[in-house]
């Protein structure tokens, strides 16, 4: 029976990072993935596909140039599902190739199989052909990710009613679209299809969308969505969904009936833990299939078994999952790392992008710290004019007493790239004076930091 120092189950961001880190420490590693190709949800149905789709849509639709040429502007007149899918496959092939090469370079073994724990140091691996083998391990990492939550009362049929994994297989673009779920995934797909000029209705049973994001940003974002003709229904439950060959009908709890060509159900995700045999190693899960771990080491209740990535819950980001995998691998082999910075950026690849780091204004207010905000609108920058950007803004929050930056929040084109300036200043304990005293490239959107810094500085007084 083969023995490995580290058995990694799942080859998404957390798994791949843990595998390579373990290998770089000179350990023997086996990665088990039940998918036909390496990469996990991130590469095949999540992070990479949705961002590739977004980029393709923005390029082909001419969305970024509409500030200049008007709403009727389009680069390619008739955009088809095939236009979107062909670019998608190119990107995914490249990602898988890079990952395979990375494993090869670092002598990481991998197998396409279903893993199941049979004891605290043993697992059985079953291939697609039904062949079963057993392996022993000193340590294991569970990074199996999540799948879309599919309630029994939703008539998923892969023709009219899709989950967020299936939406990538659409044979043709919908004439109209209803999206149920105002979380990150629902909002991203709703706005991407809207950028293709598909009439979109977004339904969220709660009264807010993206409730972890600064309210001022969300309010501006909702305004932008409505301004371009999207319909947003908040605080309304869905009573019934029926689909036929003509389309989808949604009856809301308030009695209204909505109709569309296609429906995307994107309300929550569930951990892929059903086949792992967790009962054999005494690991419990919650109602959504998430595993509880130590927040510092990522150990489960079984000391030699770790879990990382989406399967442990919030924040469920590829970026944080990678770090969790690395930290878990280091801890498993006795390497102590300095505690990570408390703040990390959150990117939402909607149209427009949203990115946030540090505390929201609501959190700062709740903490009781006296603060002041500075705001810069992208249209106030020369670069914004050159790009034809007429929406989007940056908001900075500073503590009055220490003058330190507490939070940076951006909605608008390029937000996920620009946020890292705010992240650096927060984690290096920088103050408002950084923005006032430093020179920024001109013309850039990053210059908005200077404008927002000066805005706050004026309100705070020269100090």
Secondary structure, DSSP 8 states (H G I E B T S, - for coil): -EEEEEEEE--SHHHHHHHHHHHHTT--EEEEESSSSTTHHHHHTSHHHHHHHHHHHHHHHTGGGHHHH-TT--SSSS--HHHHHHHHHHHHHHHHHHHHHHHHHTT-EEEESEEEEEETTEEEEE-TT--EEEEEEEEEEE---EEE---TTS---SSSEEETTGGGG-SS--SEEEEE--SHHHHHHHHHHHHTT-EEEEEESSS-SSTTS-HHHHHHHHHHHHHTT-EEEES--EEEEEEETTEEEEEETTS-EEEESEEEE---EEES-TTS-GGGTT--B-TTS-B---TTT-B-SSTTEEE-GGGG-TT--HHHHHHHHHHHHHHHTT-------S---EEE-SSS-EEEEE--HHHHHHHT--EEEEEEEGGGSHHHHHHT--S-EEEEEEETTT-BEEEEEEESTTHHHHHHHHHHHHHTT-BHHHHHHS---SS-STTHHHHHHHHHHHHH---
